[in-house]
Amino acid sequence: MGKIYNILFCLLFSLSVYAGKKSAVFGVYELLCEQRVNPLGIDTPRPRFSWKISSVERGFMQYAYQVLVADSEELLSRDEGNMWNSGKCKSGQSILVPYQGRELESSTRYYWKVRVWDEHNVCCWSRTGSFVTGMLSEKDWGDARWIALEKDDESKGLYPGVHAPLVQSVVGDRMVGGYKLPLARRQVHIDKEVENAIVNVAGLGHFDLFVNGKKVGDHFLDAGWTHYAKTALYVTFEISDFLERENVLSVMLGNGFYNVPRERYFKQLISFGAPKMKLHLRINYKDGTSEDIVSDGEWKFSEGPITYSSIYGGEDYDAGREQDGWMKCGFDDSHWQSPVVSSSSVRLMAQQSEPLTVRDTLSVMRKYRNSRGNWVYDLGQNFSGVVNIKLRGEKGHSVKLIPGELLNNDSVNQQASGGPYYWNYTLSGKSVEEWHPRFTYYGFRYVEVSGAEGLESFELEGMHTTNSAPEAGHFSCSLPLFNKTYDLIDWAMRSNLSSILTDCPHREKLGWLEVAHLMQYSLQYRYDLPGFYRQMMRNMSDSQTEAGAIPSIAPEYVRFADGFEDSPEWGSAFIIIPWYVYKWYGDDSLLKEYYPRMRKYLDYLSSRANGHIIEYGLGDWYDLGPAHPGVSQLTSRGVTATGIYYYDLSIMNEVAGLLGLEEDSRYYRNLMNEVKKAYNARFYHQDKGYYDRNSQTANAISLFYGLVDEENYDRVYENLKKDIADRNYALTSGDIGYRYLLKVLEDNGDSDLIYRMNARYDVPGYGWQLAYGATALTESWQAYGFVSNNHCMLGHLMEWFFAGLGGIGQKEMSVGYKQIVIRPQMVPGIKSVESSYSSPYGVIRSKWKVKKNIIQAEIEIPANTQGIVCLPYRENVQEGGIPLELVEGCKVLETNEKEIILELGSGKYSFTL
């Protein structure tokens, strides 16, 4: 991604030199609207603008800005902002500046640009950015209707969903979800010159849109998953370049989680109804007129060649049922049927997360014929996605493809990943055919193929599908094990970054919420995810119960039992995520929007407390105890549940203060005090100086959450370190505790302990998994084969790579990385580190190496920010070969026996120690 930013910089960077007391060279690049580049589908009437600044000189701070917004690129080129001219605003704000102009219209492209001042000069205008509005109000959909091939059938419907083991007892023999997979088409005649054409499409569960036979966009599984009883998403496209005089709009619909058929494997059974679509196309002509094409009775529907599709069971495609030319003009659709008009009242919202796309293709590493006579293909990597096949053979011949993470002897094993799941393709017999599943995916490394022996030719490759959020950070170091661990975690993160953050890309594909907040910083160091987390908050809000509970999964399609339905460590994502988004991106909008519901959730937690202690839920899931992993073994549930309850209260105290709700803030402070007293009275052993049963998790979360009284902090921390040492530096914390264990050690400057715990292959952990052949992070520390082998829930070392070894962070009171702190922890065993993170203000870089006891550190602080850099104490420190006291923009704040603390303005620095 760094290369991409450099290219963008070269394309967008505008230089301007002005005479004055002090000349300056600076410019604006990477214009963002709602934190995306040239976004489509903005559905807020007051979008927010952000930009980054590059300055040749150090210490640049923005003094003022001016934004122009126009509904015509030509007007903007003449410096006319007919929609909004902010004028010169004396402000250093360069992120999330709200639009304050004329009322915006739906399905319209707007253009904008910005220029900025320092204290003396102004740069030239930036390159032009743009944004396209979606549907700003429900009435803007006009006469568009939900249309389908079939009516919703009560005998096929099922909501809420039912967990698979309970289906027979609840549903009996009823065949839920057995709807056909439709094709839809409509011809559109155009006799004017088109200025632009904006289409908004919703398809339940998923859709692909085509214009004149060409697929629009490169998206996969549009639109994202939601709580379909309340909300569905639409996606916006610009299709001007697709249109001709005679046109055909075509749509293929799939099931997704909207309709899970009762066939093959399913984790849960649910159906909201038959696949359906809603579409609104606005064509603006160059003569100033416009025309709307909508989903209505003019469309035609037919059953398609996808004969089976399930998010849990796979997909079947019969190429012999293809209708040649159905996507193009001249096709005779007289035998197709008119649509069924649905009365669905589901709320439609723009898809705010980046779409899924095919990120990589994976070639076959090896193949062999197994004892069953089938061919097994090894793609060399466990990943989320589908296969693409090219084959030639006789009409009617079928090929079955069974994907899996692991092998059982010489055959694909789906024991832990959910089965039967497979793809089946039936040939048309027309030359070489190419196909990939369209409305499903799986997590796999191997593919077992039956039926290939009857073909003239057969080729296979993997297609890795994931959320297309831009990469934000990069890390590498001199230790190969840590580089492999970085990749191990990253593959698991990418494989589970769908439209929601899934637990695994196969067996469940559910949004278990503890991962979403515990891995949030790890994910955000690597990927730019503001829209992703915004959509997640909507799913949690839609899933909140009347009593205020946030279920353990969101969207909640099925209510689990036995502690899985509602665990505080999971539901607290509703409190923690918007706070972390605010701290990371400087965006307080989620806190403002969801504060009432966040309070309702805390009221619910309070109602579950007994004497301020909460003792239900799953606890430190998958910790390393004497038994097989599952519910917490080493730490009492009351420790993690009450601990995170206290953490929620501390966050809500801050949020209430931020929003000016002093009475609420006072309430939360008082309740925090009561919870802390009760927690220490119940779990702290004063005579021994540790919490609960002295587990790594119990002590670490007590320290991290601020539950330890100041006079006891050192004793508890020493007991934590002693437990680690007594176990020969082996970890025991699980899903809930491990992140906090790492953070406490890092915050106390003990990254050497983190290194000793993780730079090894001989005990369960990352090295152990790699030694067992894992290519993505596994569900258990032990890399067991009977659980998922593509899980990101234990990937917290990713955060330490950036924040600990790289040292990239920010001041406690800073938001959006406005006030940066770089404090690399240079542990023995690692000779060099390269880390970077593209913050809302620009790239933060921390690179260091140690050679012959000389440290070289390269630091980059983006323009319009300031940095504090903490380096190991040495005498005669130089920057660029110059003594520190002579370096412009560099101030020594403090020196002590451990480190030298510097205050830096923006710019690039090279230190030698």
Beta strands, then each sheet from edge to edge (+ up, - down):
strand 1: 26-33
strand 2: 40-42
strand 3: 48-55
strand 4: 64-70
strand 5: 84-85
strand 6: 97-98
strand 7: 109-117
strand 8: 129-133
strand 9: 146-148
strand 10: 158-163
strand 11: 182-189
strand 12: 194-204
strand 13: 206-211
strand 14: 214-215
strand 15: 231-238
strand 16: 246-254
strand 17: 268-271
strand 18: 276-285
strand 19: 290-294
strand 20: 300-303
strand 21: 306-310
strand 22: 314-318
strand 23: 340-342
strand 24: 347-350
strand 25: 356-362
strand 26: 366-369
strand 27: 375-392
strand 28: 398-404
strand 29: 406-408
strand 30: 411-413
strand 31: 422-426
strand 32: 433-435
strand 33: 442-450
strand 34: 457-467
strand 35: 473-477
strand 36: 684-685
strand 37: 690-691
strand 38: 808-810
strand 39: 819-822
strand 40: 832-839
strand 41: 842-851
strand 42: 854-861
strand 43: 866-872
strand 44: 878-879
strand 45: 882-883
strand 46: 890-895
strand 47: 899-904
strand 48: 907-912
sheet 1: 1+ 3- 6+
sheet 2: 2+ 8+ 7- 4+ 5-
sheet 3: 19+ 18- 9+ 23-
sheet 4: 10+ 17-
sheet 5: 14+ 13- 16+ 11- 20+
sheet 6: 19+ 18- 12+ 15- 24-
sheet 7: 21+ 22- 31- 28+ 33- 27+ 26-
sheet 8: 21+ 22- 31- 28+ 33- 27+ 32-
sheet 9: 21+ 22- 31- 28+ 33- 27+ 34- 25+
sheet 10: 29+ 30-
sheet 11: 35+ 40- 41+ 42- 48+ 44- 45+
sheet 12: 36+ 37-
sheet 13: 38+ 39- 43- 47+ 46-
end
